[in-house]
């Protein structure tokens, strides 16, 4: 890519908008995942007995396993949410920036 095209892209206000939206969204999702993960680790460290409670009478499965499953599935869903937004809104902005730079 030539320097003039790079400069045109960097000067485009849509590029600044794209960078800002993408960074804010990524940091928000990362904070959610890390908050949930470290919250769970705090429970494991300081209240491990709370995770050994059985789901119901006659059950051998403790409540900790479904909680971990929900955390994992939640991380997958947040990843899917990022992919959906990246392939929609962010891709649209990227295409607009590229079209503007080619003029």
ABEGO torsion letter per residue (X at the ends): XBAAAAAAAAABAAAAAAAAAAAAAAAAAAAAAAAAAAAAAAAAAABAAAAABBABBGBABBAAAAAAAAAAAAAAAAAAAAAAAAABAAAAAAAAAAAAAAX
